[in-house]
Amino acid sequence: MYHINIQQGNFLDQATVEQVKAGMTRSQVRYLLGTPMVADPFNKECWDYIYYLKNGRTHHIDSRRVTVYFDGDKVARLDKPTAAEAAAQDASAAKVKNGRVY
């Protein structure tokens, strides 16, 4: 039986995430990372970028979360995967290409 890959959210490579620095404006972050996946109606000072990939054949799940915190219109801090976590996630995501596992 064939099971499709389920991919949801914003895929962000680590190089792009590393470009986000404290002091950047909201529009600069949106230009780099795109529109956030989750907009919290109760906290306008926080943007969540969530990525989820479930391999249909192996049922392996990859997920990544990047959270950008703002103070007014400027980036205050950024919660992101460590370099080691991001490298492992990038390697795993590279195996799934055009819906196929290589």
N, C-alpha and C positions, 0 to 999 in steps of 0.2 A: 504494500500500500504506500502511496506517495503522500508525504506530509510536506507542506510548504514551509518555508522559513518565515517567521513573523518578526518584522522589523518595525519598531516604533520610535518616534522621537527624533532628536537632533543628534546626528553623529558628529562629534567634534574630535578632530585629531589633536594630539598633544601640542604640536607646534602652534596651532591656532590659539589654543587655550593659553599658552605661555605668552602670547602677545598682549593679553589683557593685563593691565597694570593699574595700581591704585592711582586715582586722580583722573582716569578717563571718564568721558561723559557717557550717558546712556546711549546716545546715538552712535558713538564710536564702538561701544560694545555690541550693539545691535548690528552694525555693519560687519564686525568680525565674526560674531557667533550666530547671527540670525535672531529671529523672534524666539523668545523663551517658550519652552513646551508648556510650562505651568505658570500661570499668572495668579498669584495669591491675592484674592480680593481684600484680605485683611492686613496684608503687609506689602505695601507698594515699594518698599525699600529692598526687596529681595526678588531675584529672578532665578528660576530653576531650569536647568537644561538637563533633560533626562533622556538616556538612550537605552533601548532594550532590544535584544536580538535573541530569538529562540530558534535554534537550528531544528528544522523539521525532521531530519533523519536521525540525528543523534540526541535530540532534545536538550542539547547543551545550551545554557543561557549565559549570555554576556550582557552586562549592564554597566552603565557609567552615569555618574551624576556630577554636574558642575553647578555650583551655586555662587551667584554674584550678589554681594551686599553693597548697597548704596547708602551714602550719606548725602541727602539732597539729590543733586544731579550727578554726583561724582562717585566712582567706585571706591568703597572703603576697604573691602577685602574680598578674597576669592577662595572658596573651598573647592578643591580639585583633587583628582587622583594623584598619587605620587608618581614619579617618573617610572618606577618599576611596575606599578599597577597599570599605568597607561601603556607601557611597552607590551605587556602581556595581553592586554585587551586589543591593541592594534594588531598584534600577530594573530590573535584568534579571529578578528574580524577580516583579516586579509585572506583567510582560508575560505571564507564565504564570499563568492564573487558572482554576481549576476544570478543569484539563487542557486548556485552550485557549490559543492564542497570540493576543494582541490587538495 
